[in-house]
Amino acid sequence: MASSTQSSSIGRGTVVRGRVQGSGDLEIAGHVEGDVAIEGDVSVDTTGLVGSDITASRIVVRGAVRGDLTAGESIHVENGGRVVGDLRAPRIAIAAGGLVRGHVQTGGATPAARPRAAAAAASVPAPRTRETPAVAPSRPAKKAPPPPPSKAKSTTNHKTPARANLASRIGPPAPIVPVLKKGTKAVQKKK
Amino acid sequence: MASTVIGAGITIDGEVTSDEDVIVAGTVRGKLVAKDAVTVEHGGAVEADIAGGPVSVAGTVTGNISSHDRVDLQNGARVIGNVKATRITIADGAQFKGNVDMDV
């Protein structure tokens, strides 16, 4: 009879190119190039390199991960750990010396939290469009439609894309007009 | 001494390449290449070609086994595939279907 709480390990000299999934705990000291979906704890050792997403209940990173970390319980990035990717867990701890580059989100993805997360995502693209006006025309057009329920936030979004559109000279603010028609009462300044 | 242990609840769909021992108690589908010993424990299932050093099978292997050392099929082993090795033992109770090439 196999116990599902068996602990597995991918040794230092091992390279796995493929999907790893299952139950139990997993310790990665080698190289994994494929999604990791484990029901237990995943610990990436100092010599561990993971090139894709990790989904587990608890994740501890002491090595390098290039991919999103999604945990049901907690994520710990220890000293020496490097993560390039998003972190999503109810509890996230980044120790001194840990390096993280990506979106960090605590609080679960319950339906009640989703409008808050959408509003948070809507407020994040606004500063980005100011910094990179060349990329702005595609981003505001895609991100402005998702938060129509929050009217206050959508008005601020319309003002920055208008400025960005004029800066990149794509044309008259015609792409924004359909978004205005969706129920917002913003008055567009005609320049 | 480090070794790679693929536990009973773990399934790997892809290639596993290792330069150390590999113990499979879970499922590996794809390819398994090791420089050292490969042990397929009872309950382990390997649907892949195995290449390595000494190979000891007590579980299920569906694929060719190629070793530059010895291959041991224990009681309870189920191997469907060709075996290429310099030494081979098939224990009483092991099930085996395939060719054996001992480079004679």
Contacts between the chains, C-beta under 8 A, distances in Angstrom:
chain1	res1	chain2	res2	distance
A	2	B	8	3.3
A	2	B	9	7.0
A	2	B	25	6.9
A	2	B	43	5.3
A	3	B	8	6.8
A	4	B	8	7.2
A	4	B	9	4.8
A	6	B	7	3.8
A	6	B	8	5.0
A	6	B	9	6.3
A	6	B	25	7.1
A	7	B	5	7.6
A	7	B	7	6.3
A	8	B	5	5.3
A	8	B	6	5.5
A	8	B	7	3.5
A	8	B	9	8.0
A	8	B	10	5.0
A	8	B	26	7.1
A	9	B	3	7.8
A	9	B	4	6.4
A	9	B	5	5.1
A	10	B	4	5.4
A	10	B	6	8.0
A	11	B	2	4.3
A	11	B	3	5.6
A	11	B	4	4.1
A	11	B	18	6.6
A	11	B	20	5.0
A	11	B	21	7.8
A	12	B	2	5.2
A	12	B	20	7.3
A	13	B	2	7.1
A	13	B	18	5.7
A	13	B	19	4.0
A	13	B	20	4.6
A	13	B	35	8.0
A	14	B	4	4.5
A	14	B	16	6.6
A	14	B	17	6.9
A	14	B	18	3.8
A	14	B	19	7.7
A	14	B	20	6.7
A	14	B	22	7.3
A	15	B	15	7.7
A	15	B	16	7.5
A	15	B	17	4.6
A	15	B	18	7.2
A	16	B	12	6.1
A	16	B	14	6.4
A	16	B	15	7.1
A	16	B	16	5.2
A	16	B	17	7.8
A	17	B	14	4.9
A	17	B	15	4.4
A	17	B	16	8.0
A	17	B	17	7.6
A	18	B	12	5.7
A	18	B	13	4.8
A	18	B	14	1.1
A	18	B	15	5.9
A	18	B	16	7.6
A	18	B	29	8.0
A	18	B	30	5.6
A	19	B	11	8.0
A	19	B	12	7.1
A	19	B	13	4.5
A	19	B	14	6.1
A	20	B	10	6.5
A	20	B	11	7.6
A	20	B	12	5.2
A	21	B	10	7.3
A	21	B	11	5.5
A	21	B	13	7.8
A	22	B	7	7.4
A	22	B	9	4.2
A	22	B	10	3.8
A	22	B	11	5.1
A	22	B	26	6.3
A	23	B	9	3.5
A	23	B	10	7.7
A	24	B	7	4.9
A	24	B	8	7.1
A	24	B	9	4.3
A	24	B	10	6.5
A	25	B	7	8.0
A	26	B	7	7.8
A	26	B	10	6.9
A	29	B	2	6.9
A	30	B	4	7.2
A	30	B	18	7.6
A	34	B	13	7.8
A	34	B	14	5.6
A	38	B	10	7.7
A	39	B	9	7.6
